[in-house]
Structures are given as C-alpha cells and as structure tokens.
Amino acid sequence: MVDIMDVQKKMKQQMKALSLGRGQGQAAIDAIHSAQENGTWVVLQNCHLAPSFMPILDGIIDNIKPDESSAFRLWLTTLPSDKFPVTIVQNSVKATLEPPNGMRNNLIRAYKNNITNAEFDQCEKPEAFKRLFYALCFFNALILERRKFGPHGCNIQYSFAMSDLRISKQQLMLFLNEFPTVPLVALNYMVAKANYGGRVTDA
C-alpha cells in the first residue's frame, strides 16, 4: 500500500482506498464505478478477507473495457489465498512483496521504506530519535528473521508487518516531542505489548 501511495503522489493522481471485509461489497462496487467515470484510482485492500465478494469482483473486472485515454486504475492487495480468482491473476499486472533475507537487508529496507531525511530533523530530540529508531528497525529485523527458524524462532508464524514498525516510529516521534525526558517504559510498553505484542497469542 505504501508503494502504491508513493506512485500516486508522484503522479498527482486521485485515489480512493477501501479495506474489504464484511459489508464492504457495495461500497467497493460504487468506488469502482465512480473511479471509472472520473478517471481516478481505486485500491481494494485485503481481498483475501472477502471471499464471497471475489466472484462478483471477477465479473466486474471482466466487464471493464480497456481505455488507454483514461487514467482509471484498479489496484488489489491480498495475501495468498485459494479464494482469489485465478482469472484476475492471469489478466493482471502483478507485483509481489517478498521479505528480504538477512538482518542487513531487513535494516536497509526498514530505513528506505519508513523514514526520510526531513523526518530525522522534525524530532525535538534528534539524537535520541536516531538511536531509538535504529533500535526499532533492529528489533523489527530480528523478529522477521526469527520466523525462518520455525519453532525455534517463534512457535506460531506471526504476520509482523511494516505497519508495526511504521506506527512504532510515529509513536516514538510523538513521545519524544511530548515528554521532557525519553519515556522508555511507555515506549517499551507501546512497541512490545501493543504494536507487535498485539499479534502474539502464545506467551
């Protein structure tokens, strides 16, 4: 989603994003028709969460007539799912996002996708922010790497994601700007218990 938003900003394109799930089918249909009429983009996220809507979506996509003069684009995001129609996959331009291998590559990706030089200067405690953001990226890389060791790494294959790191970074900047000293206990709780820990079911 972050990559799609980057392209959208560069192209200065109007875009509507919808997260699919229970009761979102009609909203998705309306968004697609509106985007077709206005020549805008629509993103349907988490298609794997709406298996009953997939045949309907397949029919809608089948009826879309190619128009090179239109800026209309339909983007779909999904985890691997056997409910996702094969015909959509066959007739689409596909992009996959594979996790990088190794701590170094994970760290590089975390920095490339989650921070800009301007953001380093926005924090009122830049030295603390740089050090703690590195610690966050290192922690994120470590738990992603642990998954490949199976039960020796994590008993359950948790779906830790870049969004966990992104929200942790935003909280880090907010806490550092709000408090006179670095609130390590609060940061530790938010990152370990809430953001990443919220996914953990096996103590």
Secondary structure, DSSP 8 states (H G I E B T S, - for coil): -HHHHHHHHHHT--EEEEE--TT-HHHHHHHHHHHHHHT-EEEEE-GGG-GGGHHHHHHHHHT----TT---EEEE---S-TTS-HHHHHTS--------SSHHHHHHHHHHHH--HHHHHHSSSHHHHHHHHHHHHHHHHHHHHHGGGGGGT-SS-----HHHHHHHHHHHHHHHHHSSS--HHHHHIIIIIIITGGG----
